[in-house]
Amino acid sequence: MNDYVSPLCERYAGKRMKYIFSPDFKFSTWRRLWIALAEAEKELGICITDAQIQQMKEHVEDIDYDFAKAREKEVRHDVMAHVLTYGEACPDAKPIIHLGATSCYVGDNTDVIQMKEGLLEIKRALVTCIKSVREFADKHKNLATLGYTHFQAAQPTTVGKRATLWLQDLVVDLETLDFELSRLKLLGCKGTTGTAASFVELFEGDSAKVKALDRIIANKMGFEHSVEVSGQTYTRKADYNVISVLCGIAQSAAKFSNDIRLLSHLKEVEEPFESKQIGSSAMAYKRNPMRSERIASLARYVMCDTLNPAITAATQWFERTLDDSANRRIAIPEAFLAVDAILALYNNIISGLTVYDKIIERHLSAELPFMATENILMYCVKNKGGDRQALHEAIRKHSVAAAKVVKQEGGDNDLLSRILNDDTFGLSAQELESLLDVRAFIGIAPVQVDDYLKNTVDPLLERNKDYIGESGEINV
């Protein structure tokens, strides 16, 4: 039997996200951090040669995992195992690798770099998804449909207007993502308790060089700043803030997927379905909304996963404990992998969603007579000289009778014919038809779509046009 493999890697997440949290990315980043440390120390006067640094650069990618695994089994320390492994590949540089640093120098800094790269990958998927929902909203902005409150028929809206609700959630998520990206900082090189004492010793008490070392390393690794203060680790609240971004996206996607599942039951929409896809092993006719269900399932995992960094941040003791390590190795990567899969599914569904106009029209027509009664009442008072109270009572009686036909007898809604045949109203068929024009019931929904796309979404997409790409691959 094969060993267990995470379903997130085997079935759901995309290649780029899997690489970001792979051993190759992680441990090659450790080596780049050791190179940045050596270069910065050399620039600040420590006796390190160009040849040593060059040798380190030549062995960034060729990681001997078997050697590292054997060393870790001996020393019971993952960072020291890889220091020894790197030193084996770079014998001339071996004496200066990891000089003055603690394990969190490579561990925490790499975690931040992975989260940054992960957020950028999520941003690409999110912006692409926003573009797809925007196109859907614009295409269907005039298509009237029943609105639902409490999943009961309510005042009509349009399919496009409903899509702007999905779209707005994603826009909020992008704003939150950009904010967290903007304040994500490297740990830097702060030492075992955050005081940089080992580097003070290395630079013979020159605090200016100690601070410069921190700044130079951050810049070399693509960051403007490192954290101002820390213990041995950066504050674990940073993890919580990042995973909260992913949690927000999961919430938005779950709401979208639930709407699609309900609309699928009503047969108003249908998510993409492959020509040879099987909906049910028993019921061959079924076309279940399995992609939306998968979004809901993965989103639930991400929302629950947010509790992990929250508890970790709350339970750190003083300058450092190690009860965060095993939890973070699982909680952080898997949140990214899950959201990567969620957004690929979201974009796939919205890009290929089939909208059944005739079914939507049928459902609307079945409920519109009840919704039109207020307009009928006002018209008859204003243009026919009718008694408002008498008209109200007539509508009440006819509505009760029509509802009984629908609910108890399974018949069609005959409210309009009852009103047309009641002299209390004095309406002609032409007048009644004009009062049922659906455009009178959707308010300014199409205008709201146009305004939101023009004023908010289109400028956002223009600012982020370099992030727009193709839909992520759906593996299963």
Legacy VTK file of the C-alpha trace (Angstrom):
# vtk DataFile Version 3.0
C-alpha trace
ASCII
DATASET POLYDATA
POINTS 476 float
0.000 0.000 0.000
1.113 3.548 -0.690
1.596 6.044 2.141
-1.098 8.572 2.991
-1.158 11.637 0.731
-3.106 14.764 1.613
-6.204 15.057 -0.607
-5.449 18.764 -0.910
-2.333 17.868 -2.884
-3.609 14.777 -4.633
-7.061 16.015 -5.684
-7.626 19.740 -5.232
-4.837 22.351 -5.132
-2.944 23.718 -8.135
0.700 23.107 -9.022
2.016 26.555 -8.125
0.492 26.539 -4.634
1.757 23.027 -3.994
5.241 24.157 -4.992
5.170 27.180 -2.654
4.634 24.865 0.310
6.876 22.096 -0.989
10.185 20.966 0.569
12.047 22.276 -2.500
10.702 25.803 -2.035
11.126 25.717 1.732
14.679 24.447 1.933
15.994 26.363 -1.072
14.596 29.483 0.645
16.503 28.515 3.784
19.659 28.474 1.663
18.854 31.831 0.083
18.404 33.251 3.567
21.799 31.881 4.610
23.303 33.488 1.496
21.608 36.813 2.327
22.965 36.580 5.869
26.498 35.874 4.670
26.391 38.655 2.072
25.077 41.174 4.603
27.678 40.178 7.194
30.442 40.506 4.591
29.170 43.941 3.545
29.307 45.012 7.191
32.897 43.883 7.693
32.809 40.233 8.758
35.578 38.135 7.185
33.612 36.172 4.612
34.973 35.675 1.102
33.323 36.014 -2.282
34.380 32.446 -2.999
32.476 31.160 0.008
29.324 33.024 -1.027
29.685 31.864 -4.621
29.970 28.269 -3.479
26.776 28.685 -1.461
24.975 30.102 -4.510
26.006 27.115 -6.598
24.208 24.728 -4.261
20.843 26.366 -3.611
18.707 23.791 -5.363
20.669 20.511 -5.098
19.423 19.465 -1.676
20.433 16.003 -0.523
17.271 15.052 1.324
18.529 11.602 2.280
21.606 13.120 3.925
19.461 15.710 5.729
17.052 13.043 6.936
19.911 10.956 8.315
21.428 13.969 10.090
18.067 14.978 11.601
17.646 11.470 12.956
20.994 11.919 14.725
20.691 15.500 15.978
16.880 15.702 16.350
16.940 19.243 14.954
15.698 20.051 11.465
17.572 23.325 11.005
20.910 21.939 12.174
20.395 18.898 9.937
20.113 21.229 6.945
23.023 23.390 8.109
25.127 20.219 8.084
23.702 19.170 4.717
24.458 22.567 3.169
27.924 22.526 4.688
28.572 19.123 3.158
27.775 20.568 -0.279
29.756 23.775 0.411
32.849 22.725 2.397
34.615 26.079 1.970
31.561 27.989 3.218
30.746 25.535 5.978
32.394 27.602 8.766
30.219 30.688 8.118
26.839 29.153 7.269
24.177 30.270 9.803
26.736 32.550 11.516
25.116 34.263 14.513
21.625 33.069 13.627
19.023 31.035 15.450
16.699 28.446 13.913
13.873 30.941 13.545
16.058 33.009 11.237
15.428 30.500 8.471
12.207 28.982 9.827
10.158 32.103 10.501
11.517 34.137 7.610
10.700 31.313 5.223
7.204 31.049 6.661
6.639 34.737 5.948
8.016 34.370 2.425
5.763 31.381 1.781
2.722 33.271 3.052
3.617 36.256 0.870
3.991 34.078 -2.226
0.831 32.188 -1.272
-1.150 35.420 -0.935
0.100 36.610 -4.314
-1.029 33.328 -5.866
-4.404 33.637 -4.133
-4.646 37.227 -5.381
-4.198 36.062 -8.965
-7.003 33.547 -8.571
-9.212 36.033 -6.723
-8.836 38.838 -9.281
-9.496 36.348 -12.090
-12.616 35.206 -10.269
-13.786 38.795 -9.793
-13.464 39.352 -13.538
-15.525 36.237 -14.278
-18.314 37.191 -11.859
-18.256 40.725 -13.265
-18.857 39.374 -16.771
-21.697 37.180 -15.524
-23.349 40.085 -13.694
-23.133 42.338 -16.718
-24.517 39.673 -19.061
-27.573 38.984 -16.884
-28.189 42.436 -15.379
-31.618 42.754 -17.068
-32.844 39.185 -16.533
-35.625 39.443 -13.944
-35.847 36.681 -11.376
-37.597 36.048 -8.107
-35.792 37.410 -5.121
-35.787 35.228 -2.038
-35.822 36.149 1.609
-35.813 33.225 4.041
-35.838 31.164 0.813
-39.418 32.304 0.320
-40.438 34.167 -2.830
-39.918 37.884 -2.406
-39.752 41.040 -4.520
-38.057 40.349 -7.875
-34.468 41.274 -8.591
-32.289 40.386 -11.583
-29.840 37.544 -12.016
-27.071 40.075 -12.583
-27.976 42.087 -9.495
-27.821 38.920 -7.392
-24.359 38.241 -8.853
-23.167 41.651 -7.631
-23.762 40.379 -4.089
-21.316 37.545 -4.762
-19.016 40.019 -6.448
-19.085 42.489 -3.567
-17.951 39.808 -1.125
-14.952 39.004 -3.336
-14.073 42.689 -3.644
-14.051 42.991 0.146
-11.810 39.920 0.308
-9.373 41.465 -2.167
-9.219 44.680 -0.152
-8.452 42.662 2.988
-5.834 40.597 1.167
-4.074 43.709 -0.131
-4.054 45.197 3.354
-2.461 42.134 4.905
0.080 41.914 2.081
1.032 45.548 2.619
1.875 44.998 6.284
3.534 41.602 6.036
7.083 41.903 7.388
10.055 39.621 7.589
11.284 38.534 11.015
14.832 39.565 10.089
17.698 38.437 12.307
16.684 39.066 15.910
18.490 36.263 17.741
17.360 33.807 20.362
15.184 36.139 22.443
14.757 39.016 20.003
17.568 41.163 21.421
20.089 40.413 18.622
22.687 39.766 21.346
24.672 37.300 19.224
25.029 39.885 16.465
26.065 42.550 18.962
28.871 40.176 19.907
29.686 39.483 16.245
29.942 43.191 15.425
31.800 44.015 18.641
29.069 46.159 20.139
28.299 48.194 17.005
24.504 48.510 17.263
24.293 50.457 14.006
25.684 47.468 12.125
23.318 45.131 13.938
20.336 47.209 12.775
21.812 47.543 9.292
22.163 43.763 9.068
18.446 43.361 9.710
17.570 45.956 7.075
19.931 44.592 4.419
18.625 41.042 4.786
15.015 42.190 4.512
15.801 44.082 1.307
17.691 41.156 -0.187
14.674 38.934 0.409
12.242 41.363 -1.208
10.843 43.133 1.868
10.979 46.804 2.739
10.933 46.140 6.465
11.392 43.527 9.116
9.377 43.538 12.341
10.381 46.215 14.825
10.341 43.950 17.863
10.071 40.228 18.424
10.894 37.413 20.750
12.677 34.562 19.035
9.706 34.423 16.639
7.562 37.049 15.000
4.183 37.466 16.695
1.913 34.592 15.787
-0.912 37.087 15.364
0.566 37.624 11.894
-0.347 34.035 11.024
-3.867 34.589 12.295
-4.255 37.757 10.230
-3.126 35.995 7.056
-5.291 32.918 7.576
-8.215 35.234 8.322
-7.888 36.548 4.763
-8.288 32.988 3.532
-11.194 32.446 5.908
-12.943 35.484 4.425
-12.562 34.107 0.916
-13.892 30.755 2.105
-16.961 32.490 3.555
-17.647 34.309 0.285
-17.220 31.179 -1.792
-19.415 29.113 0.521
-22.238 31.661 0.269
-21.921 31.593 -3.533
-21.875 27.801 -3.619
-24.952 27.548 -1.409
-26.859 29.924 -3.679
-25.883 27.843 -6.712
-26.963 24.638 -4.969
-30.376 26.109 -4.128
-30.819 27.537 -7.614
-29.819 24.166 -9.059
-32.625 22.547 -7.066
-35.012 25.086 -8.600
-33.543 24.167 -12.032
-32.828 27.839 -12.705
-29.074 27.316 -13.153
-26.736 24.412 -13.737
-23.015 24.252 -13.081
-20.665 22.820 -15.736
-21.172 19.120 -16.390
-18.799 17.047 -18.496
-20.117 14.895 -21.331
-19.173 11.653 -19.560
-19.611 12.877 -15.989
-21.666 10.665 -13.666
-23.907 12.454 -11.203
-24.872 9.420 -9.133
-23.750 5.816 -9.077
-27.358 4.717 -8.513
-29.501 7.395 -10.173
-28.189 7.799 -13.711
-30.383 10.815 -14.471
-28.923 12.990 -11.700
-26.768 16.039 -12.279
-25.704 17.037 -8.787
-24.006 20.403 -8.152
-20.856 18.571 -6.998
-18.435 21.442 -7.664
-20.468 23.805 -5.520
-20.716 21.110 -2.878
-16.940 20.746 -2.949
-16.539 24.481 -2.406
-18.846 24.281 0.612
-16.917 21.323 1.982
-13.454 22.855 1.582
-14.670 26.237 2.832
-15.916 24.634 6.023
-12.445 23.198 6.574
-10.776 26.589 6.083
-13.174 28.383 8.402
-12.531 25.821 11.123
-8.778 25.949 10.447
-8.740 29.643 11.390
-9.048 28.555 15.003
-5.553 27.034 14.873
-3.523 30.266 14.510
-5.870 32.013 16.932
-5.103 29.495 19.688
-1.414 29.405 18.760
-1.123 33.195 19.049
-2.867 33.141 22.414
-0.710 30.410 23.958
2.845 31.539 23.192
4.935 31.874 26.376
7.237 34.833 26.803
9.908 34.936 24.063
9.385 31.443 22.622
7.762 28.036 23.018
7.720 25.207 20.502
4.083 24.158 20.795
3.380 26.240 17.695
5.664 24.351 15.334
3.828 21.121 14.500
0.480 22.903 14.340
1.733 25.607 11.953
3.340 23.058 9.629
-0.159 21.726 8.966
-2.567 24.616 9.521
-0.939 27.282 7.367
-0.115 25.322 4.185
-3.412 23.472 4.144
-5.440 26.688 4.437
-3.642 28.032 1.364
-4.013 24.781 -0.569
-7.735 24.605 0.215
-8.464 28.202 -0.804
-6.453 27.717 -3.975
-8.793 24.842 -4.846
-11.883 26.811 -3.787
-11.130 29.722 -6.114
-10.374 27.417 -9.035
-13.772 25.785 -8.506
-15.514 29.147 -8.109
-14.104 30.473 -11.361
-14.866 27.238 -13.167
-18.503 27.310 -12.039
-19.260 30.968 -12.736
-17.506 30.870 -16.109
-19.506 27.852 -17.267
-22.796 28.390 -15.426
-25.889 27.704 -17.524
-28.839 29.995 -16.814
-32.289 28.669 -17.735
-34.278 31.781 -18.624
-37.584 29.961 -19.234
-37.570 28.253 -15.840
-36.773 31.579 -14.187
-39.651 33.197 -16.090
-42.036 30.407 -15.090
-41.204 30.777 -11.394
-41.556 34.529 -11.634
-44.900 34.293 -13.408
-46.240 31.949 -10.733
-45.565 34.468 -7.962
-45.955 37.779 -9.767
-49.761 37.984 -9.382
-49.435 38.169 -5.602
-46.677 40.758 -5.850
-48.645 42.853 -8.316
-51.641 43.322 -6.009
-50.251 46.496 -4.429
-49.762 48.057 -7.870
-53.248 46.931 -8.924
-54.779 48.454 -5.806
-53.015 51.801 -6.280
-53.930 51.954 -9.981
-57.599 51.286 -9.345
-57.815 53.952 -6.639
-55.960 56.528 -8.718
-57.446 55.854 -12.173
-60.734 54.073 -11.527
-62.023 55.949 -8.515
-62.064 52.794 -6.467
-62.469 52.517 -2.703
-59.114 51.547 -1.270
-60.567 49.541 1.621
-63.032 47.666 -0.579
-60.305 46.876 -3.091
-58.001 45.660 -0.322
-60.668 43.287 0.995
-61.403 41.965 -2.490
-57.707 41.300 -3.087
-57.447 39.525 0.262
-60.346 37.181 -0.517
-59.140 36.449 -4.050
-55.572 35.839 -2.830
-56.727 33.343 -0.210
-58.841 31.519 -2.784
-56.032 31.475 -5.382
-53.521 30.216 -2.816
-55.900 27.399 -1.902
-56.053 26.315 -5.561
-52.255 26.272 -5.759
-51.481 24.630 -2.420
-54.406 22.272 -1.841
-55.495 21.416 -5.358
-52.148 21.660 -7.176
-53.613 24.050 -9.720
-52.262 27.177 -11.369
-52.376 30.572 -9.762
-55.679 32.084 -11.016
-55.580 35.299 -8.980
-55.357 37.531 -12.043
-58.382 35.987 -13.725
-60.346 36.429 -10.498
-59.405 40.109 -10.374
-60.151 40.593 -14.075
-63.636 39.109 -13.646
-64.443 41.169 -10.521
-66.301 44.396 -11.326
-64.939 45.926 -8.119
-61.708 46.562 -10.008
-63.105 47.478 -13.400
-59.925 46.508 -15.200
-59.535 45.571 -18.820
-57.200 42.747 -19.864
-54.877 45.311 -21.461
-54.721 47.404 -18.307
-54.020 44.365 -16.180
-51.269 43.194 -18.505
-49.581 46.599 -18.318
-49.627 46.397 -14.530
-47.764 43.070 -14.716
-44.760 44.395 -16.642
-41.893 42.858 -14.705
-39.771 45.968 -15.197
-42.041 47.692 -12.699
-41.009 45.221 -10.002
-37.198 45.105 -10.216
-36.583 48.656 -9.092
-33.254 50.019 -10.344
-31.475 46.655 -10.268
-29.946 46.973 -13.778
-28.757 50.490 -13.005
-27.242 49.297 -9.722
-25.302 46.637 -11.638
-24.011 49.186 -14.155
-23.034 51.649 -11.427
-21.258 49.046 -9.304
-19.301 47.653 -12.222
-18.378 51.093 -13.541
-17.531 52.781 -10.256
-16.005 49.946 -8.243
-15.238 46.748 -10.115
-13.829 48.009 -13.410
-11.342 50.418 -11.781
-10.288 47.596 -9.443
-9.706 45.231 -12.368
-7.747 47.891 -14.243
-5.479 48.419 -11.228
-4.956 44.674 -10.956
-4.921 43.714 -14.650
-1.523 42.033 -14.316
-3.068 39.494 -11.936
-5.829 38.359 -14.288
-5.192 34.864 -15.625
-6.881 31.654 -16.587
-9.129 29.559 -14.382
-7.267 27.097 -12.189
-7.270 23.467 -13.211
-10.069 21.295 -11.810
-8.455 17.950 -11.174
-11.459 15.850 -10.156
LINES 1 477
476 0 1 2 3 4 5 6 7 8 9 10 11 12 13 14 15 16 17 18 19 20 21 22 23 24 25 26 27 28 29 30 31 32 33 34 35 36 37 38 39 40 41 42 43 44 45 46 47 48 49 50 51 52 53 54 55 56 57 58 59 60 61 62 63 64 65 66 67 68 69 70 71 72 73 74 75 76 77 78 79 80 81 82 83 84 85 86 87 88 89 90 91 92 93 94 95 96 97 98 99 100 101 102 103 104 105 106 107 108 109 110 111 112 113 114 115 116 117 118 119 120 121 122 123 124 125 126 127 128 129 130 131 132 133 134 135 136 137 138 139 140 141 142 143 144 145 146 147 148 149 150 151 152 153 154 155 156 157 158 159 160 161 162 163 164 165 166 167 168 169 170 171 172 173 174 175 176 177 178 179 180 181 182 183 184 185 186 187 188 189 190 191 192 193 194 195 196 197 198 199 200 201 202 203 204 205 206 207 208 209 210 211 212 213 214 215 216 217 218 219 220 221 222 223 224 225 226 227 228 229 230 231 232 233 234 235 236 237 238 239 240 241 242 243 244 245 246 247 248 249 250 251 252 253 254 255 256 257 258 259 260 261 262 263 264 265 266 267 268 269 270 271 272 273 274 275 276 277 278 279 280 281 282 283 284 285 286 287 288 289 290 291 292 293 294 295 296 297 298 299 300 301 302 303 304 305 306 307 308 309 310 311 312 313 314 315 316 317 318 319 320 321 322 323 324 325 326 327 328 329 330 331 332 333 334 335 336 337 338 339 340 341 342 343 344 345 346 347 348 349 350 351 352 353 354 355 356 357 358 359 360 361 362 363 364 365 366 367 368 369 370 371 372 373 374 375 376 377 378 379 380 381 382 383 384 385 386 387 388 389 390 391 392 393 394 395 396 397 398 399 400 401 402 403 404 405 406 407 408 409 410 411 412 413 414 415 416 417 418 419 420 421 422 423 424 425 426 427 428 429 430 431 432 433 434 435 436 437 438 439 440 441 442 443 444 445 446 447 448 449 450 451 452 453 454 455 456 457 458 459 460 461 462 463 464 465 466 467 468 469 470 471 472 473 474 475
